[in-house]
Amino acid sequence: MIKLYGGRFSRASIVHWYLEEAQIPYEFIRLDMEAGEHRQADFLAINPFGKVPTIVDGDVTLFESGAILMYLADKYAKAFANDVDRAIANQWVLFANSTLATGVFIEASREKETPILMGGLEKIFATQEYIHGGAFSVADVALGSMLNYIPMMLKLDLSDYPKVMEYMQRCASRPAFQKAMANR
């Protein structure tokens, strides 16, 4: 069984959401980050950087939420019809974890990048419900998580982007999202 290591208010909730969404059996191991459990020798033997999320799946140990999502989607959900489908999902997972996260959550870039990023997403969601075409996918877990972190962590007005806000609500209303975020 997969072991997911996470802590409160960490990106482990992204992986947790996908595990629930794809109905992949797992054990969630909550580390007390405030007490420094992620810096103890036991966990450093699993992830030498002391970061979460980290998963252990038999002989496979992975960290970085995006890499974990793609691994789970490939191995367990059999989510990709072909290499192009996988590449597009990977593009959006990387976009969420890097471009969007840096553009919105780093204060120095927020003012310039937020209108560009949200404007682009607004155009996309004006024509489709989910980021990777018509159906919900692993890409939506990555993007939907990052977007839904915005109101949790920032006082950022997104009212100029109603289609993005509708997308955020579609993601947040999914039972698997609610279960994973309840355990944040």
VMD Tcl script that draws the C-alpha trace (Angstrom):
set ca {
  {0.00 0.00 0.00}
  {1.19 3.51 -0.79}
  {2.33 5.58 2.15}
  {1.76 9.32 1.77}
  {3.78 11.50 4.10}
  {2.40 14.97 4.65}
  {1.89 17.74 7.11}
  {-0.75 20.32 7.85}
  {-1.00 23.04 5.24}
  {1.34 21.32 2.80}
  {1.12 20.27 -0.81}
  {0.50 16.74 0.44}
  {-3.19 17.68 0.18}
  {-2.77 17.74 -3.62}
  {-1.58 14.14 -3.65}
  {-4.16 13.21 -1.04}
  {-6.90 14.62 -3.30}
  {-5.70 12.58 -6.29}
  {-5.43 9.38 -4.27}
  {-9.04 9.87 -3.20}
  {-10.17 10.89 -6.68}
  {-8.59 7.85 -8.34}
  {-9.62 5.57 -5.45}
  {-6.06 4.37 -4.94}
  {-5.52 2.68 -1.56}
  {-3.07 4.54 0.66}
  {-2.02 5.22 4.21}
  {-1.66 8.88 5.17}
  {1.17 9.53 7.60}
  {0.83 13.01 9.06}
  {4.11 14.50 10.20}
  {4.02 17.20 12.83}
  {5.96 19.82 10.90}
  {5.85 22.32 13.76}
  {7.51 19.75 16.02}
  {10.10 19.05 13.32}
  {9.16 15.45 12.57}
  {10.14 16.04 8.93}
  {13.69 16.78 10.09}
  {14.10 13.58 12.10}
  {16.41 10.79 10.93}
  {13.52 8.40 10.20}
  {11.97 10.73 7.66}
  {15.28 12.04 6.30}
  {16.11 8.44 5.40}
  {13.03 8.53 3.13}
  {13.46 12.08 1.83}
  {16.87 13.63 2.49}
  {15.43 17.12 1.95}
  {12.86 16.70 4.71}
  {10.04 17.88 2.45}
  {6.46 16.74 1.95}
  {4.69 15.32 0.15}
  {6.64 12.12 -0.20}
  {5.24 8.74 -1.12}
  {6.62 5.27 -0.65}
  {5.12 2.66 -2.97}
  {6.98 -0.59 -2.45}
  {10.51 0.05 -3.74}
  {9.59 3.44 -5.21}
  {10.05 6.62 -3.19}
  {9.04 9.93 -4.75}
  {8.79 13.52 -3.63}
  {7.48 16.64 -5.40}
  {3.70 16.71 -5.78}
  {3.75 16.98 -9.57}
  {6.01 13.98 -10.04}
  {3.88 11.99 -7.61}
  {0.67 12.93 -9.44}
  {2.06 11.84 -12.80}
  {3.39 8.57 -11.34}
  {0.01 7.77 -9.78}
  {-1.87 8.71 -12.95}
  {0.41 6.47 -15.03}
  {0.72 3.49 -12.74}
  {-2.66 3.29 -11.03}
  {-5.22 5.35 -12.91}
  {-3.94 4.43 -16.38}
  {-4.95 8.00 -17.18}
  {-3.22 8.55 -20.50}
  {-4.32 7.24 -23.87}
  {-0.96 8.10 -25.46}
  {2.25 10.09 -25.07}
  {0.65 13.33 -26.27}
  {-2.11 13.00 -23.68}
  {0.54 12.42 -20.99}
  {2.60 15.39 -22.20}
  {-0.40 17.73 -22.07}
  {-1.24 16.58 -18.53}
  {2.39 17.03 -17.55}
  {2.38 20.53 -19.03}
  {-0.53 21.55 -16.80}
  {0.88 19.89 -13.69}
  {4.17 21.76 -14.22}
  {2.31 24.98 -15.01}
  {0.37 24.75 -11.74}
  {3.37 23.88 -9.58}
  {5.80 26.30 -11.16}
  {4.42 29.05 -13.38}
  {1.17 29.65 -11.51}
  {2.59 29.12 -8.03}
  {5.53 31.44 -8.67}
  {3.44 34.05 -10.47}
  {0.75 34.28 -7.81}
  {2.34 33.28 -4.51}
  {5.64 35.14 -4.86}
  {4.83 38.71 -3.91}
  {7.46 40.26 -6.19}
  {5.82 38.78 -9.30}
  {2.16 38.79 -8.25}
  {1.07 42.19 -9.58}
  {2.54 41.60 -13.03}
  {1.84 37.89 -13.45}
  {-1.61 37.43 -11.93}
  {-3.51 39.25 -14.71}
  {-1.57 37.37 -17.38}
  {-2.08 33.96 -15.79}
  {-5.68 34.45 -14.72}
  {-6.55 36.10 -18.01}
  {-5.26 33.11 -19.93}
  {-7.10 30.68 -17.69}
  {-10.27 32.78 -17.99}
  {-10.17 32.37 -21.78}
  {-9.68 28.63 -21.48}
  {-12.50 28.16 -18.98}
  {-14.84 30.24 -21.12}
  {-14.89 27.29 -23.54}
  {-14.31 24.21 -21.38}
  {-15.08 22.96 -17.88}
  {-11.73 21.34 -17.14}
  {-8.17 22.16 -18.12}
  {-7.31 19.04 -20.09}
  {-10.33 19.10 -22.34}
  {-13.82 18.12 -21.31}
  {-13.17 15.59 -18.57}
  {-11.70 16.01 -15.10}
  {-8.10 14.74 -14.91}
  {-4.91 14.69 -12.88}
  {-4.12 18.09 -14.42}
  {-7.19 19.50 -12.69}
  {-5.98 18.19 -9.35}
  {-2.73 20.13 -9.75}
  {-4.30 23.29 -11.14}
  {-7.45 23.18 -9.03}
  {-5.40 22.76 -5.87}
  {-3.12 25.67 -6.63}
  {-6.02 27.95 -7.56}
  {-7.98 26.97 -4.46}
  {-4.93 27.72 -2.31}
  {-5.21 31.37 -3.37}
  {-8.21 32.29 -1.17}
  {-6.82 30.11 1.63}
  {-3.49 31.92 1.69}
  {-3.87 35.32 0.04}
  {-6.27 38.21 0.01}
  {-6.36 38.31 -3.77}
  {-9.49 39.50 -5.56}
  {-10.29 37.13 -8.41}
  {-13.72 38.62 -9.21}
  {-12.45 39.80 -12.61}
  {-12.10 36.12 -13.54}
  {-15.57 34.59 -13.08}
  {-14.84 31.53 -15.24}
  {-11.74 30.77 -13.16}
  {-13.80 31.14 -10.00}
  {-16.45 28.77 -11.41}
  {-13.70 26.27 -12.19}
  {-12.32 26.59 -8.66}
  {-15.79 25.90 -7.28}
  {-16.26 22.88 -9.58}
  {-13.02 21.45 -8.23}
  {-13.77 22.33 -4.62}
  {-17.21 20.73 -4.77}
  {-15.80 17.30 -5.64}
  {-16.12 14.88 -2.70}
  {-12.48 13.78 -2.98}
  {-11.31 17.42 -2.79}
  {-13.45 18.01 0.27}
  {-12.12 14.90 2.00}
  {-8.47 15.75 1.26}
  {-8.79 19.42 2.24}
  {-10.68 18.58 5.42}
  {-7.51 16.81 6.56}
  {-5.22 19.71 5.65}
}
mol new
graphics top color blue
foreach p $ca { graphics top sphere $p radius 0.5 }
foreach p [lrange $ca 0 end-1] q [lrange $ca 1 end] { graphics top cylinder $p $q radius 0.2 }
display resetview
